[in-house]
Amino acid sequence: MHGNDSASLSLLEQKINQKIDNDNIINSEFVSVIGTHVGPNVIGLAYYSL
C-alpha cells in the first residue's frame, strides 16, 4: 500500500521478490481516512499466510 508514493512501493516490491518467489502481490493506495492520519509518502505492507 502507498500514500502517493508508488515509486517507493515498487522498490519495496522488488526487494520482496528478491527474498521470496511470489506472484500474488497486490498494489493499492491508502484510502483518504488512513492517509489523513499517516500523511503523504508512506508505504505499508500487509500479508497473510495460507
C-alpha positions, 0 to 999 in steps of 0.5 A, spaced: 500 500 500 502 507 498 500 514 500 502 517 493 508 514 493 508 508 488 515 509 486 517 507 493 512 501 493 515 498 487 522 498 490 519 495 496 516 490 491 522 488 488 526 487 494 520 482 496 521 478 490 528 478 491 527 474 498 521 470 496 518 467 489 511 470 489 506 472 484 500 474 488 502 481 490 497 486 490 498 494 489 493 499 492 493 506 495 491 508 502 484 510 502 483 518 504 481 516 512 488 512 513 492 517 509 489 523 513 492 520 519 499 517 516 500 523 511 503 523 504 509 518 502 508 512 506 508 505 504 505 499 508 505 492 507 500 487 509 500 479 508 497 473 510 499 466 510 495 460 507 
